[in-house]
Amino acid sequence: MMDLVFLSFVSNVLFVLALGWYLITNLQWYDYKIERVILRHHKWWWHGVYFILPFLAYFILQEYFVFFLLFFFLPALIYWHFNLDKRLVLTWRVKRFLILLSSLTLFFNFLCLLRGGCATFGVFMPLTLAYLGSIGIEKFLFSAYKKEAIKKLASMPKLQIVAVTGSYGKTSMKNFIEQILSHKYKVYATPRSVNTIGGIIRDVNESLSKDIEIYVCEAGARQVGDIYTIAQFLNPQTVVVGAVGPQHIEYFKTVENIKRTKLELMHSSRLQQAFVHTSVTDEPHEKVRFFGDGIDNVNGTLEGLDFDLLLNEKRVHFQTKLLGNFNTINLNAAILVASSLGLSEEEILKAVASLQSVEHRL
């Protein structure tokens, strides 16, 4: 009898943690918004296979559930995890959730044992309380971190902020802008693919030095309104909106929604200039300069690229070691930003010639 209780205890802990892993993975994709996970998931049937079906099986199979857990659910969940395009990142937020979930599960299970046993160990209660408790903890921490970041940015009134978004090439544009501007200024860019409001706030607090002159920040989104939130927080003076297409259309449903979301970056109270790719809009605006159509004589080889670009009403010939003709679009944006922030033609030519490719990209 004791062996059966112990087996039920262990299988319950494993099951709750497995469901928690699935839940927090989906929450991380959708900016920790449960309504997005439930109502706007791009593959809703996953919830049936990896959450609802196992949940029902737990109460129907009872003592036989351990076989379902070990030979079906856990192998299926592991296979699902390793085949994801974007796996769970074990951030401190995720770790806090998993620690809280583990603690609550063990607490309720031991409570059952002390009371003389339960028909079944709980699943819904520890998951629900861990989620609600996590929300409370993270809201408190987020509010404190955001206030700290706002205070830090306010203490740097001379800091120029360049915010970059787009469906394609935003990380490359961000890195090219940083490298080119670094030939004249002290520049810092958000690392790797940090592009959410939470990630940016943390980056400002932990990594943005007070002596930085230009902060280049990437802005990403999974839903209309995400980039608006970033724009309202950073209030960048310079905005770049790169090429827009159907990438991540499963989150936005239409390309028009994607365009509208990317253009939210212009909702900055300090906006001085915006560089917008022609695929996004052709609607004129006093602070907008379009890019993407003024590139001529592109010649790509195994040694690099050379191309002509209209810069300050003058046709300029550029050479770079970068590979891939598509990089001319990303360079177009970076060159225009550099020129607008005071780099001379000679400085830009030299900087473009020495550019290094972005890690994991051509």
Buried (B, 14 or more C-beta within 10 A) or exposed (E): EEEEBEEBBBBBBBBBBBBBBBBBBBBBBBBBBEEBBEEBBEEEEBBEBBBEBBBEBBEEEEEEBBEBBEEEBBEBBEEBBEEEEEEBEEBEBBEBBBEBBBEBBBEBBEEBEEEEEBEEBBBEEBBEBBBEBBEEBBEEBBEEBBEEBEEBBEEBEEBBBBBBBBBBBBBBBBBBBBBBBBBBBEBBBBEEBBBBBBBBBBBBBEEBEEEBBBBBBBBBBBBBEBBBBBBEBBBBBBBBBBBBEEBBBEBBEEBEBBBBBBBBBBBBEEBEBBBBBEBBBEEEEEBBEBBBEBBEEEEBEEEBBBBBBBBEEEEBEBBBEBBBEBBBBBBBBBBBBBBBBEBEBEBBBEBBEEBEBBEEBE
